[in-house]
Amino acid sequence: MKYIDPHVHMVSRTTDDYDSLALTGCVALSEPAFWSGYDRFSADAFVDYFEHITSFEPARAKPYGIQHYTWLCLNPKEGEDRALTKEVLQIIPTYLDRPTVLGIGEIGLNRVTRNEMDTFLEHVDMAVEHDQMILIHTPHLEDKFKGTQHIVDALASDSRIQP
Protein backbone atom coordinates (compact mmCIF):
# COMPACT_ATOMS: atom_id res chain seq x y z
CA MET A 1 0.00 0.00 0.00
CA LYS A 2 1.28 3.46 -0.87
CA TYR A 3 0.86 6.32 1.59
CA ILE A 4 1.79 9.93 2.37
CA ASP A 5 3.25 10.80 5.76
CA PRO A 6 1.69 14.19 6.59
CA HIS A 7 3.97 15.12 9.49
CA VAL A 8 7.56 13.99 9.79
CA HIS A 9 10.75 15.86 10.65
CA MET A 10 13.33 14.37 8.31
CA VAL A 11 15.91 17.04 9.05
CA SER A 12 16.57 15.12 12.28
CA ARG A 13 16.56 11.67 10.63
CA THR A 14 19.07 9.57 8.72
CA THR A 15 18.94 8.18 5.20
CA ASP A 16 18.12 4.81 6.79
CA ASP A 17 14.80 6.39 7.76
CA TYR A 18 14.14 7.33 4.12
CA ASP A 19 14.94 3.74 3.18
CA SER A 20 12.51 2.41 5.82
CA LEU A 21 9.80 4.81 4.72
CA ALA A 22 10.22 3.73 1.10
CA LEU A 23 10.13 0.03 2.03
CA THR A 24 6.82 0.55 3.84
CA GLY A 25 5.25 2.35 0.85
CA CYS A 26 5.75 6.04 1.61
CA VAL A 27 5.68 8.01 -1.65
CA ALA A 28 5.54 11.55 -0.26
CA LEU A 29 5.88 13.36 3.02
CA SER A 30 5.29 16.75 4.57
CA GLU A 31 7.86 18.31 6.90
CA PRO A 32 6.59 21.17 9.05
CA ALA A 33 9.17 23.68 10.22
CA PHE A 34 9.99 22.95 13.84
CA TRP A 35 11.97 23.96 16.89
CA SER A 36 15.28 22.17 16.68
CA GLY A 37 15.69 21.66 20.43
CA TYR A 38 17.39 25.01 20.96
CA ASP A 39 16.52 28.59 20.16
CA ARG A 40 18.13 29.94 16.99
CA PHE A 41 19.63 33.34 17.74
CA SER A 42 19.91 34.83 14.28
CA ALA A 43 17.97 35.08 11.06
CA ASP A 44 20.97 33.52 9.30
CA ALA A 45 20.29 30.28 11.18
CA PHE A 46 16.80 30.27 9.67
CA VAL A 47 18.17 30.89 6.19
CA ASP A 48 20.36 27.81 6.60
CA TYR A 49 17.42 25.79 7.93
CA PHE A 50 15.03 26.92 5.17
CA GLU A 51 17.66 26.10 2.53
CA HIS A 52 18.06 22.66 4.08
CA ILE A 53 14.36 21.76 4.12
CA THR A 54 13.56 23.27 0.72
CA SER A 55 16.61 22.06 -1.23
CA PHE A 56 18.67 19.41 0.54
CA GLU A 57 15.85 17.26 1.96
CA PRO A 58 13.92 16.95 -1.31
CA ALA A 59 17.16 15.88 -3.02
CA ARG A 60 17.93 13.43 -0.21
CA ALA A 61 14.43 11.88 -0.45
CA LYS A 62 14.41 11.54 -4.25
CA PRO A 63 16.63 8.42 -4.58
CA TYR A 64 14.15 6.58 -2.35
CA GLY A 65 11.20 7.52 -4.57
CA ILE A 66 9.81 9.86 -1.94
CA GLN A 67 8.61 13.39 -2.70
CA HIS A 68 9.56 15.73 0.15
CA TYR A 69 7.37 18.78 0.82
CA THR A 70 7.75 21.34 3.56
CA TRP A 71 6.14 24.18 5.48
CA LEU A 72 7.99 27.33 6.60
CA CYS A 73 7.70 29.39 9.75
CA LEU A 74 9.28 30.53 12.94
CA ASN A 75 8.33 28.06 15.67
CA PRO A 76 5.95 29.33 18.38
CA LYS A 77 8.65 28.89 21.04
CA GLU A 78 10.93 31.22 19.09
CA GLY A 79 8.14 33.77 18.68
CA GLU A 80 8.99 35.23 22.06
CA ASP A 81 11.97 37.01 20.50
CA ARG A 82 10.14 39.80 18.68
CA ALA A 83 13.23 41.25 16.97
CA LEU A 84 14.22 37.86 15.56
CA THR A 85 10.61 37.22 14.56
CA LYS A 86 10.48 40.37 12.45
CA GLU A 87 13.73 39.44 10.68
CA VAL A 88 12.63 35.87 9.94
CA LEU A 89 9.19 36.93 8.73
CA GLN A 90 10.92 39.10 6.11
CA ILE A 91 12.90 36.08 4.89
CA ILE A 92 10.11 33.51 4.58
CA PRO A 93 8.41 35.03 1.48
CA THR A 94 11.60 34.56 -0.53
CA TYR A 95 11.09 30.78 -0.20
CA LEU A 96 7.35 30.53 -0.85
CA ASP A 97 7.67 30.04 -4.60
CA ARG A 98 9.87 26.96 -4.26
CA PRO A 99 8.11 23.90 -5.69
CA THR A 100 8.27 21.86 -2.49
CA VAL A 101 6.86 24.54 -0.15
CA LEU A 102 3.25 23.87 0.87
CA GLY A 103 2.67 27.01 2.92
CA ILE A 104 3.19 28.60 6.33
CA GLY A 105 3.53 26.22 9.25
CA GLU A 106 3.68 24.81 11.77
CA ILE A 107 2.39 28.01 13.32
CA GLY A 108 0.48 28.37 16.54
CA LEU A 109 1.12 28.83 20.21
CA ASN A 110 3.27 27.17 22.83
CA ARG A 111 2.48 28.78 26.18
CA VAL A 112 -0.12 31.23 24.86
CA THR A 113 1.79 34.44 25.56
CA ARG A 114 1.15 37.84 24.00
CA ASN A 115 4.37 37.62 21.96
CA GLU A 116 3.45 34.16 20.66
CA MET A 117 -0.01 35.38 19.69
CA ASP A 118 1.49 38.37 17.86
CA THR A 119 3.87 36.04 16.01
CA PHE A 120 1.02 33.68 15.17
CA LEU A 121 -1.10 36.50 13.76
CA GLU A 122 1.84 37.85 11.74
CA HIS A 123 2.26 34.40 10.18
CA VAL A 124 -1.45 34.35 9.36
CA ASP A 125 -1.15 37.83 7.81
CA MET A 126 1.74 36.58 5.67
CA ALA A 127 -0.25 33.54 4.56
CA VAL A 128 -3.21 35.71 3.58
CA GLU A 129 -0.98 38.22 1.79
CA HIS A 130 0.78 35.50 -0.21
CA ASP A 131 -2.27 33.23 -0.67
CA GLN A 132 -0.69 30.38 1.28
CA MET A 133 -2.16 27.52 3.26
CA ILE A 134 -1.35 27.31 6.97
CA LEU A 135 -0.55 24.35 9.20
CA ILE A 136 -1.38 24.98 12.85
CA HIS A 137 0.44 23.67 15.92
CA THR A 138 -1.63 23.21 19.06
CA PRO A 139 -0.14 24.48 22.34
CA HIS A 140 1.93 22.34 24.68
CA LEU A 141 -0.24 22.83 27.72
CA GLU A 142 -2.06 20.62 30.21
CA ASP A 143 -5.26 22.17 28.87
CA LYS A 144 -4.73 21.82 25.11
CA PHE A 145 -8.39 22.66 24.51
CA LYS A 146 -8.04 26.09 26.13
CA GLY A 147 -4.90 26.89 24.13
CA THR A 148 -6.46 25.64 20.92
CA GLN A 149 -9.54 27.75 21.62
CA HIS A 150 -7.30 30.85 21.72
CA ILE A 151 -6.10 29.99 18.20
CA VAL A 152 -9.62 29.37 16.91
CA ASP A 153 -10.88 32.62 18.47
CA ALA A 154 -8.02 34.60 16.92
CA LEU A 155 -8.77 33.17 13.48
CA ALA A 156 -12.52 33.65 13.85
CA SER A 157 -12.08 37.32 14.68
CA ASP A 158 -10.04 37.95 11.50
CA SER A 159 -12.48 39.12 8.82
CA ARG A 160 -9.95 38.41 6.03
CA ILE A 161 -10.06 34.68 6.68
CA GLN A 162 -12.91 32.83 5.04
CA PRO A 163 -13.91 29.35 6.29
MDTraj code that builds the backbone (N, CA, C; nanometers):
import mdtraj as md
import numpy as np

residues = "MET LYS TYR ILE ASP PRO HIS VAL HIS MET VAL SER ARG THR THR ASP ASP TYR ASP SER LEU ALA LEU THR GLY CYS VAL ALA LEU SER GLU PRO ALA PHE TRP SER GLY TYR ASP ARG PHE SER ALA ASP ALA PHE VAL ASP TYR PHE GLU HIS ILE THR SER PHE GLU PRO ALA ARG ALA LYS PRO TYR GLY ILE GLN HIS TYR THR TRP LEU CYS LEU ASN PRO LYS GLU GLY GLU ASP ARG ALA LEU THR LYS GLU VAL LEU GLN ILE ILE PRO THR TYR LEU ASP ARG PRO THR VAL LEU GLY ILE GLY GLU ILE GLY LEU ASN ARG VAL THR ARG ASN GLU MET ASP THR PHE LEU GLU HIS VAL ASP MET ALA VAL GLU HIS ASP GLN MET ILE LEU ILE HIS THR PRO HIS LEU GLU ASP LYS PHE LYS GLY THR GLN HIS ILE VAL ASP ALA LEU ALA SER ASP SER ARG ILE GLN PRO".split()
xyz = np.array([
    [0.0836, -0.1173, 0.0000],
    [0.0000, 0.0000, 0.0000],
    [0.0888, 0.1246, 0.0000],
    [0.0547, 0.2194, -0.0832],
    [0.1283, 0.3459, -0.0870],
    [0.0608, 0.4454, 0.0065],
    [0.1422, 0.5327, 0.0681],
    [0.0864, 0.6321, 0.1591],
    [0.1709, 0.7588, 0.1604],
    [0.1118, 0.8643, 0.2164],
    [0.1786, 0.9931, 0.2368],
    [0.1901, 1.0145, 0.3869],
    [0.3076, 1.0466, 0.4346],
    [0.3250, 1.0804, 0.5763],
    [0.3054, 1.2313, 0.5884],
    [0.2000, 1.2760, 0.6565],
    [0.1691, 1.4192, 0.6586],
    [0.2511, 1.5018, 0.7566],
    [0.3269, 1.4364, 0.8458],
    [0.3974, 1.5124, 0.9492],
    [0.5187, 1.4338, 0.9978],
    [0.6322, 1.4664, 0.9389],
    [0.7560, 1.3989, 0.9791],
    [0.8705, 1.4996, 0.9691],
    [0.9629, 1.4925, 1.0622],
    [1.0753, 1.5864, 1.0646],
    [1.2021, 1.5144, 1.0186],
    [1.2213, 1.5102, 0.8885],
    [1.3335, 1.4368, 0.8305],
    [1.4672, 1.5049, 0.8523],
    [1.4666, 1.6327, 0.8810],
    [1.5912, 1.7042, 0.9050],
    [1.6663, 1.6417, 1.0231],
    [1.5935, 1.5745, 1.1115],
    [1.6567, 1.5119, 1.2278],
    [1.6663, 1.3600, 1.2122],
    [1.6535, 1.3109, 1.0896],
    [1.6557, 1.1669, 1.0627],
    [1.7715, 1.1317, 0.9693],
    [1.7985, 1.0043, 0.9589],
    [1.9073, 0.9571, 0.8723],
    [1.8510, 0.9056, 0.7402],
    [1.9394, 0.8759, 0.6466],
    [1.8937, 0.8183, 0.5201],
    [1.8354, 0.6794, 0.5421],
    [1.8752, 0.6096, 0.6480],
    [1.8124, 0.4813, 0.6795],
    [1.6625, 0.4990, 0.7004],
    [1.6232, 0.6131, 0.7559],
    [1.4805, 0.6391, 0.7762],
    [1.4091, 0.6576, 0.6429],
    [1.4732, 0.7226, 0.5459],
    [1.4139, 0.7326, 0.4121],
    [1.3987, 0.5927, 0.3519],
    [1.4992, 0.5106, 0.3703],
    [1.4941, 0.3744, 0.3180],
    [1.3771, 0.2980, 0.3816],
    [1.3616, 0.3089, 0.5119],
    [1.2514, 0.2406, 0.5817],
    [1.1155, 0.2927, 0.5358],
    [1.1053, 0.4234, 0.5207],
    [0.9796, 0.4810, 0.4717],
    [0.9457, 0.4264, 0.3330],
    [1.0444, 0.4229, 0.2456],
    [1.0220, 0.3728, 0.1099],
    [0.9812, 0.2252, 0.1119],
    [1.0465, 0.1459, 0.1953],
    [1.0130, 0.0032, 0.2033],
    [0.8707, -0.0203, 0.2534],
    [0.8191, 0.0719, 0.3328],
    [0.6825, 0.0553, 0.3844],
    [0.5777, 0.1199, 0.2944],
    [0.6194, 0.1820, 0.1828],
    [0.5249, 0.2347, 0.0851],
    [0.5075, 0.3851, 0.0844],
    [0.5874, 0.4581, 0.1602],
    [0.5754, 0.6041, 0.1610],
    [0.6205, 0.6591, 0.0259],
    [0.5346, 0.7412, -0.0360],
    [0.5683, 0.8009, -0.1651],
    [0.5874, 0.9519, -0.1557],
    [0.5386, 1.0103, -0.0463],
    [0.5542, 1.1549, -0.0256],
    [0.5412, 1.1836, 0.1231],
    [0.6001, 1.2967, 0.1628],
    [0.5884, 1.3364, 0.3024],
    [0.5873, 1.4874, 0.3139],
    [0.5391, 1.5319, 0.4278],
    [0.5288, 1.6746, 0.4575],
    [0.6083, 1.7022, 0.5844],
    [0.7013, 1.7965, 0.5754],
    [0.7860, 1.8311, 0.6901],
    [0.7552, 1.9724, 0.7380],
    [0.6824, 1.9839, 0.8501],
    [0.6592, 2.1172, 0.9053],
    [0.7880, 2.1732, 0.9654],
    [0.8046, 2.3042, 0.9547],
    [0.9171, 2.3681, 1.0225],
    [0.9002, 2.3433, 1.1720],
    [1.0104, 2.3241, 1.2425],
    [0.9986, 2.2950, 1.3845],
    [1.1136, 2.3522, 1.4651],
    [1.0946, 2.3519, 1.5948],
    [1.1968, 2.3964, 1.6890],
    [1.3004, 2.2858, 1.6981],
    [1.4239, 2.3182, 1.6785],
    [1.5283, 2.2172, 1.6683],
    [1.5852, 2.1723, 1.8025],
    [1.5195, 2.2074, 1.9110],
    [1.5686, 2.1664, 2.0427],
    [1.6478, 2.2753, 2.1121],
    [1.6716, 2.3836, 2.0399],
    [1.7394, 2.5005, 2.0964],
    [1.6904, 2.6225, 2.0196],
    [1.6953, 2.7367, 2.0837],
    [1.6521, 2.8591, 2.0158],
    [1.7604, 2.9057, 1.9190],
    [1.7205, 2.9358, 1.7970],
    [1.8131, 2.9936, 1.6993],
    [1.8221, 3.1429, 1.7306],
    [1.9417, 3.1959, 1.7291],
    [1.9625, 3.3335, 1.7737],
    [1.9849, 3.4337, 1.6623],
    [1.9744, 3.3879, 1.5372],
    [1.9909, 3.4830, 1.4277],
    [1.9059, 3.4411, 1.3090],
    [1.8725, 3.5375, 1.2270],
    [1.7966, 3.5084, 1.1059],
    [1.8785, 3.4215, 1.0109],
    [2.0113, 3.4341, 1.0154],
    [2.0967, 3.3515, 0.9301],
    [2.0788, 3.2029, 0.9587],
    [2.0534, 3.1678, 1.0835],
    [2.0289, 3.0276, 1.1182],
    [1.9020, 2.9775, 1.0502],
    [1.8027, 3.0640, 1.0367],
    [1.6799, 3.0266, 0.9674],
    [1.7026, 3.0141, 0.8177],
    [1.7846, 3.1001, 0.7608],
    [1.8172, 3.0888, 0.6188],
    [1.8779, 2.9518, 0.5923],
    [1.9732, 2.9118, 0.6747],
    [2.0361, 2.7811, 0.6604],
    [1.9320, 2.6693, 0.6727],
    [1.8457, 2.6797, 0.7714],
    [1.7417, 2.5792, 0.7931],
    [1.6439, 2.5738, 0.6759],
    [1.5973, 2.6898, 0.6285],
    [1.5034, 2.6920, 0.5167],
    [1.5677, 2.6367, 0.3893],
    [1.6943, 2.6671, 0.3674],
    [1.7660, 2.6097, 0.2526],
    [1.7692, 2.4574, 0.2646],
    [1.7957, 2.4108, 0.3848],
    [1.8058, 2.2664, 0.4076],
    [1.6732, 2.1961, 0.3764],
    [1.5623, 2.2482, 0.4303],
    [1.4361, 2.1759, 0.4121],
    [1.3685, 2.2026, 0.2776],
    [1.4139, 2.3036, 0.2044],
    [1.3560, 2.3270, 0.0717],
    [1.4436, 2.2741, -0.0419],
    [1.5709, 2.2519, -0.0169],
    [1.6613, 2.2058, -0.1231],
    [1.7247, 2.0701, -0.0923],
    [1.7925, 2.0626, 0.0219],
    [1.8666, 1.9409, 0.0537],
    [1.7751, 1.8217, 0.0801],
    [1.6726, 1.8395, 0.1625],
    [1.5852, 1.7263, 0.1963],
    [1.5104, 1.6701, 0.0754],
    [1.4545, 1.7540, -0.0125],
    [1.3917, 1.6947, -0.1313],
    [1.4907, 1.6130, -0.2159],
    [1.6148, 1.6620, -0.2263],
    [1.7156, 1.5876, -0.3023],
    [1.7543, 1.4588, -0.2304],
    [1.7575, 1.4616, -0.0992],
    [1.7931, 1.3429, -0.0210],
    [1.6819, 1.2381, -0.0286],
    [1.5568, 1.2808, -0.0390],
    [1.4435, 1.1879, -0.0452],
    [1.4272, 1.1247, -0.1836],
    [1.4670, 1.1958, -0.2864],
    [1.4414, 1.1542, -0.4246],
    [1.4933, 1.0138, -0.4594],
    [1.6162, 0.9764, -0.4221],
    [1.6634, 0.8422, -0.4583],
    [1.5786, 0.7288, -0.3998],
    [1.5003, 0.7594, -0.2991],
    [1.4149, 0.6583, -0.2353],
    [1.2731, 0.6596, -0.2930],
    [1.2514, 0.7433, -0.3950],
    [1.1204, 0.7517, -0.4567],
    [1.0186, 0.8264, -0.3724],
    [1.0683, 0.9112, -0.2833],
    [0.9810, 0.9865, -0.1940],
    [0.9857, 1.1338, -0.2324],
    [0.8691, 1.1945, -0.2470],
    [0.8607, 1.3386, -0.2696],
    [0.8561, 1.4074, -0.1338],
    [0.9457, 1.5014, -0.1135],
    [0.9556, 1.5731, 0.0146],
    [0.8988, 1.7139, -0.0017],
    [0.7970, 1.7442, 0.0796],
    [0.7373, 1.8775, 0.0824],
    [0.7572, 1.9377, 0.2204],
    [0.7499, 2.0702, 0.2280],
    [0.7749, 2.1342, 0.3564],
    [0.6853, 2.2547, 0.3790],
    [0.6831, 2.2980, 0.5028],
    [0.6140, 2.4182, 0.5484],
    [0.7195, 2.5077, 0.6107],
    [0.7000, 2.6396, 0.6063],
    [0.7994, 2.7328, 0.6598],
    [0.7378, 2.8233, 0.7655],
    [0.8133, 2.8458, 0.8708],
    [0.7701, 2.9394, 0.9745],
    [0.8795, 2.9545, 1.0790],
    [0.8490, 3.0391, 1.1723],
    [0.9281, 3.0527, 1.2940],
    [0.8464, 2.9801, 1.4003],
    [0.9057, 2.8859, 1.4695],
    [0.8327, 2.8060, 1.5673],
    [0.7735, 2.8922, 1.6784],
    [0.6557, 2.8548, 1.7300],
    [0.5945, 2.9328, 1.8378],
    [0.6872, 2.9611, 1.9558],
    [0.7714, 2.8663, 1.9920],
    [0.8654, 2.8888, 2.1038],
    [0.9594, 3.0045, 2.0730],
    [0.9989, 3.0168, 1.9469],
    [1.0929, 3.1218, 1.9090],
    [1.0235, 3.2552, 1.8861],
    [0.8905, 3.2552, 1.8876],
    [0.8139, 3.3768, 1.8678],
    [0.8221, 3.4748, 1.9835],
    [0.8806, 3.4324, 2.0922],
    [0.8986, 3.5233, 2.2061],
    [0.9993, 3.6330, 2.1748],
    [1.0939, 3.6037, 2.0882],
    [1.1968, 3.7008, 2.0504],
    [1.1414, 3.7840, 1.9349],
    [1.0837, 3.8993, 1.9668],
    [1.0137, 3.9796, 1.8676],
    [1.1081, 4.0361, 1.7604],
    [1.2293, 4.0722, 1.7969],
    [1.3235, 4.1251, 1.6970],
    [1.3596, 4.0164, 1.5960],
    [1.3900, 3.8973, 1.6450],
    [1.4218, 3.7856, 1.5560],
    [1.3007, 3.7508, 1.4697],
    [1.1831, 3.7519, 1.5299],
    [1.0605, 3.7221, 1.4557],
    [1.0464, 3.8138, 1.3353],
    [1.0634, 3.9418, 1.3557],
    [1.0477, 4.0370, 1.2451],
    [1.1484, 4.0094, 1.1326],
    [1.2719, 3.9749, 1.1698],
    [1.3730, 3.9438, 1.0677],
    [1.3355, 3.8188, 0.9890],
    [1.2941, 3.7140, 1.0609],
    [1.2629, 3.5869, 0.9944],
    [1.1386, 3.6003, 0.9068],
    [1.0404, 3.6754, 0.9526],
    [0.9192, 3.6931, 0.8725],
    [0.9470, 3.7670, 0.7422],
    [1.0534, 3.8439, 0.7373],
    [1.0917, 3.9097, 0.6115],
    [1.1602, 3.8124, 0.5159],
    [1.2174, 3.7066, 0.5705],
    [1.2902, 3.6081, 0.4888],
    [1.1960, 3.5051, 0.4274],
    [1.0970, 3.4614, 0.5020],
    [1.0106, 3.3512, 0.4584],
    [0.9529, 3.3714, 0.3180],
    [0.9002, 3.4893, 0.2828],
    [0.8409, 3.5029, 0.1485],
    [0.9367, 3.4716, 0.0334],
    [1.0657, 3.4856, 0.0546],
    [1.1604, 3.4555, -0.0527],
    [1.1656, 3.3061, -0.0852],
    [1.1095, 3.2226, 0.0014],
    [1.1093, 3.0777, -0.0195],
    [0.9742, 3.0234, -0.0648],
    [0.8700, 3.1033, -0.0617],
    [0.7351, 3.0532, -0.0847],
    [0.7087, 3.0045, -0.2268],
    [0.7893, 3.0493, -0.3223],
    [0.7670, 3.0042, -0.4601],
    [0.8447, 2.8771, -0.4944],
    [0.9149, 2.8212, -0.3993],
    [0.9868, 2.6962, -0.4260],
    [0.8856, 2.5832, -0.4429],
    [0.9117, 2.4917, -0.5348],
    [0.8114, 2.3900, -0.5694],
    [0.7749, 2.2937, -0.4573],
    [0.8576, 2.2814, -0.3568],
    [0.8268, 2.1864, -0.2492],
    [0.7658, 2.2521, -0.1259],
    [0.7436, 2.3829, -0.1307],
    [0.6864, 2.4541, -0.0147],
    [0.5338, 2.4505, -0.0241],
    [0.4710, 2.3990, 0.0821],
    [0.3252, 2.3867, 0.0866],
    [0.2564, 2.5094, 0.1453],
    [0.3273, 2.5842, 0.2298],
    [0.2671, 2.7006, 0.2922],
    [0.3387, 2.7405, 0.4191],
    [0.2646, 2.8058, 0.5077],
    [0.3193, 2.8596, 0.6329],
    [0.2831, 2.7638, 0.7458],
    [0.3826, 2.7136, 0.8151],
    [0.3526, 2.6225, 0.9253],
    [0.4778, 2.5536, 0.9766],
    [0.4711, 2.5153, 1.0849],
    [0.3678, 2.4807, 1.1772],
    [0.3544, 2.5958, 1.2758],
    [0.2580, 2.6820, 1.2498],
    [0.2386, 2.8009, 1.3323],
    [0.1405, 2.7716, 1.4441],
    [0.1415, 2.8559, 1.5436],
    [0.0482, 2.8367, 1.6540],
    [0.0998, 2.8997, 1.7808],
    [0.0726, 2.8325, 1.8898],
    [0.1115, 2.8825, 2.0211],
    [0.1807, 2.7721, 2.0987],
    [0.2616, 2.8119, 2.1946],
    [0.3271, 2.7172, 2.2829],
    [0.2705, 2.7346, 2.4235],
    [0.2979, 2.8492, 2.4833],
    [0.2478, 2.8782, 2.6184],
    [0.1376, 2.9835, 2.6199],
    [0.0957, 3.0255, 2.5040],
    [-0.0117, 3.1226, 2.4860],
    [0.0235, 3.2570, 2.5506],
    [0.1372, 3.3112, 2.5092],
    [0.1787, 3.4439, 2.5564],
    [0.1395, 3.5491, 2.4528],
    [0.1458, 3.6735, 2.4923],
    [0.1148, 3.7845, 2.4004],
    [0.2103, 3.7837, 2.2806],
    [0.3396, 3.7629, 2.3064],
    [0.4370, 3.7615, 2.1964],
    [0.4099, 3.6462, 2.0999],
    [0.3769, 3.5297, 2.1530],
    [0.3451, 3.4158, 2.0663],
    [0.2220, 3.4457, 1.9816],
    [0.1209, 3.5052, 2.0437],
    [-0.0012, 3.5381, 1.9689],
    [0.0295, 3.6393, 1.8590],
    [0.1111, 3.7393, 1.8886],
    [0.1492, 3.8367, 1.7860],
    [0.2216, 3.7679, 1.6703],
    [0.3135, 3.6775, 1.7042],
    [0.3874, 3.6041, 1.6013],
    [0.2930, 3.5169, 1.5191],
    [0.2006, 3.4496, 1.5856],
    [0.1018, 3.3676, 1.5166],
    [0.0223, 3.4520, 1.4161],
    [-0.0277, 3.5645, 1.4620],
    [-0.1095, 3.6501, 1.3758],
    [-0.0287, 3.7082, 1.2604],
    [0.0988, 3.7363, 1.2825],
    [0.1844, 3.7848, 1.1739],
    [0.2058, 3.6760, 1.0687],
    [0.2178, 3.5508, 1.1133],
    [0.2264, 3.4397, 1.0183],
    [0.0967, 3.4289, 0.9375],
    [-0.0167, 3.4410, 1.0055],
    [-0.1455, 3.4352, 0.9364],
    [-0.1544, 3.5486, 0.8340],
    [-0.1149, 3.6698, 0.8745],
    [-0.1149, 3.7835, 0.7812],
    [-0.0307, 3.7523, 0.6576],
    [0.0863, 3.6929, 0.6790],
    [0.1737, 3.6585, 0.5672],
    [0.1062, 3.5561, 0.4763],
    [0.0424, 3.4566, 0.5347],
    [-0.0251, 3.3539, 0.4556],
    [-0.1367, 3.4158, 0.3720],
    [-0.2131, 3.5051, 0.4316],
    [-0.3215, 3.5715, 0.3583],
    [-0.2626, 3.6567, 0.2457],
    [-0.1604, 3.7332, 0.2777],
    [-0.0982, 3.8221, 0.1788],
    [-0.0424, 3.7454, 0.0593],
    [0.0132, 3.6272, 0.0851],
    [0.0781, 3.5496, -0.0209],
    [-0.0072, 3.4314, -0.0687],
    [-0.1343, 3.4282, -0.0264],
    [-0.2274, 3.3230, -0.0670],
    [-0.1706, 3.1839, -0.0388],
    [-0.1291, 3.1642, 0.0854],
    [-0.0693, 3.0380, 0.1276],
    [-0.1602, 2.9633, 0.2257],
    [-0.1497, 2.8328, 0.2245],
    [-0.2161, 2.7517, 0.3259],
    [-0.1381, 2.7676, 0.4571],
    [-0.2050, 2.7337, 0.5689],
    [-0.1349, 2.7313, 0.6971],
    [-0.1518, 2.5949, 0.7619],
    [-0.0522, 2.5555, 0.8381],
    [-0.0550, 2.4348, 0.9198],
    [-0.0392, 2.4820, 1.0634],
    [-0.1340, 2.4442, 1.1489],
    [-0.1377, 2.4978, 1.2854],
    [-0.0901, 2.3949, 1.3877],
    [-0.0096, 2.4431, 1.4802],
    [0.0439, 2.3668, 1.5922],
    [-0.0394, 2.3982, 1.7156],
    [-0.0881, 2.2956, 1.7838],
    [-0.1634, 2.3212, 1.9060],
    [-0.0668, 2.3367, 2.0230],
    [-0.1037, 2.4161, 2.1226],
    [-0.0140, 2.4480, 2.2341],
    [0.0264, 2.3264, 2.3178],
    [0.1449, 2.3351, 2.3742],
    [0.1926, 2.2341, 2.4682],
    [0.1507, 2.2760, 2.6085],
    [0.0294, 2.2466, 2.6416],
    [-0.0239, 2.2828, 2.7722],
    [-0.0981, 2.1636, 2.8295],
    [-0.1208, 2.1655, 2.9624],
    [-0.2060, 2.0620, 3.0211],
    [-0.3452, 2.0717, 2.9623],
    [-0.3927, 2.1955, 2.9427],
    [-0.5256, 2.2173, 2.8872],
    [-0.5124, 2.2560, 2.7402],
    [-0.4885, 2.1568, 2.6548],
    [-0.4725, 2.1820, 2.5114],
    [-0.5972, 2.2473, 2.4524],
    [-0.7153, 2.2089, 2.5036],
    [-0.8390, 2.2655, 2.4511],
    [-0.8410, 2.4176, 2.4685],
    [-0.8041, 2.4643, 2.5865],
    [-0.8045, 2.6089, 2.6127],
    [-0.7070, 2.6812, 2.5190],
    [-0.5880, 2.6278, 2.5030],
    [-0.4903, 2.6893, 2.4133],
    [-0.5357, 2.6871, 2.2688],
    [-0.5949, 2.5744, 2.2280],
    [-0.6455, 2.5637, 2.0918],
    [-0.7607, 2.6614, 2.0700],
    [-0.8428, 2.6812, 2.1726],
    [-0.9540, 2.7754, 2.1618],
    [-0.9035, 2.9173, 2.1372],
    [-0.7892, 2.9533, 2.1980],
    [-0.7297, 3.0852, 2.1719],
    [-0.6968, 3.1012, 2.0229],
    [-0.6440, 2.9956, 1.9623],
    [-0.6103, 2.9989, 1.8202],
    [-0.7370, 3.0137, 1.7360],
    [-0.8366, 2.9327, 1.7663],
    [-0.9623, 2.9369, 1.6909],
    [-1.0271, 3.0745, 1.7035],
    [-1.0286, 3.1289, 1.8255],
    [-1.0885, 3.2616, 1.8474],
    [-1.0150, 3.3694, 1.7675],
    [-0.8811, 3.3611, 1.7662],
    [-0.8022, 3.4603, 1.6918],
    [-0.8334, 3.4531, 1.5429],
    [-0.8448, 3.3323, 1.4904],
    [-0.8767, 3.3166, 1.3484],
    [-1.0196, 3.3611, 1.3176],
    [-1.1117, 3.3289, 1.4066],
    [-1.2521, 3.3649, 1.3845],
    [-1.2742, 3.5152, 1.3862],
    [-1.1910, 3.5868, 1.4596],
    [-1.2078, 3.7321, 1.4683],
    [-1.1425, 3.8060, 1.3509],
    [-1.0707, 3.7347, 1.2652],
    [-1.0041, 3.7952, 1.1503],
    [-1.0971, 3.7904, 1.0293],
    [-1.1490, 3.9054, 0.9911],
    [-1.2476, 3.9122, 0.8822],
    [-1.1889, 3.8757, 0.7458],
    [-1.0567, 3.8732, 0.7320],
    [-0.9952, 3.8406, 0.6028],
    [-0.9919, 3.6905, 0.5777],
    [-1.0134, 3.6126, 0.6825],
    [-1.0056, 3.4676, 0.6683],
    [-1.1465, 3.4140, 0.6449],
    [-1.1603, 3.3409, 0.5368],
    [-1.2911, 3.2829, 0.5042],
    [-1.2859, 3.1333, 0.5321],
    [-1.3898, 3.0795, 0.5971],
    [-1.3911, 2.9354, 0.6287],
    [-1.3948, 2.8482, 0.5047],
])
top = md.Topology()
chain = top.add_chain()
for i, resn in enumerate(residues, 1):
    res = top.add_residue(resn, chain, resSeq=i)
    for name in ("N", "CA", "C"):
        top.add_atom(name, md.element.get_by_symbol(name[0]), res)
traj = md.Trajectory(xyz[None], top)
